[in-house]
Amino acid sequence: MLAIAAALTQSFPLQDLWHHETWFPDAHVAAIKRGEAAVPSGVTVETTVTMLPALAARTEALWIGNPNIVDPPEYEAFDIDRAGWNAKPSALEFVRARHPGYDYEQVFADPDNNVYVFKRTG
């Protein structure tokens, strides 16, 4: 039984326990955590899947990949690597293209790790 259980850990999420990154997150994960902290509780936020679980616990979180978002959210929080960047010249242009007619200001940026947070201003 023990041998079978040990063998199964290699094909299920338990295998992540053996990876260094599980216990010692890298700079990208730290940037995501700082970005999440820049979003206040109780607001609406459109975000990427990497930030969605933590933000959904305390905000109305919307997945950035959903094309059916009618009301622009109060915040945009995303990891460029997962946001569908579409070759926009800047993170702000990316947000403006997602919600034409509304403006956002940057409240958090970690360009080295491609994590940004914007607040709707108009």
Residue pairs with C-beta under 8 A, 6 or more apart in sequence:
8 14
9 15
9 17
16 22
21 29
27 112
27 113
28 79
28 113
28 114
28 115
30 113
31 110
31 112
31 113
31 115
32 50
32 51
32 79
32 113
32 115
33 54
34 108
34 110
34 115
35 51
35 77
35 79
35 108
35 110
35 115
35 116
35 117
36 51
36 54
36 55
36 77
38 77
38 107
38 108
38 117
39 45
39 55
39 59
39 75
39 77
39 117
40 59
40 75
41 58
41 59
42 58
42 59
43 59
43 60
43 73
43 74
43 75
44 59
44 60
44 61
44 62
44 71
44 73
44 74
44 75
45 55
45 59
45 60
45 61
45 62
45 73
45 74
45 75
45 76
45 77
46 61
46 62
46 63
46 64
46 69
46 73
46 75
46 76
46 77
46 78
46 98
47 55
47 61
47 62
47 63
47 64
47 76
47 77
47 78
48 63
48 64
48 77
48 78
48 79
48 82
48 83
49 63
49 65
49 82
50 79
50 82
51 77
51 78
51 79
52 61
52 63
55 61
55 77
59 75
60 73
62 69
62 73
64 76
64 78
64 83
64 84
64 98
65 84
72 99
72 102
72 120
73 120
74 119
74 120
75 107
75 117
75 118
75 119
75 120
76 95
76 98
76 104
76 116
76 117
76 118
76 120
77 108
77 116
77 117
77 118
78 91
78 115
78 116
78 117
79 114
79 115
80 91
80 94
80 114
80 115
80 116
81 114
83 94
85 94
86 94
86 97
88 94
88 97
91 106
91 109
91 116
91 118
92 104
92 106
92 118
95 104
95 118
96 102
96 103
96 104
99 120
102 120
102 122
103 120
103 121
103 122
104 118
104 119
104 120
104 121
105 118
105 119
105 121
106 116
106 117
106 118
107 117
107 118
107 119
108 115
108 116
108 117
109 115
109 116
109 117
110 116
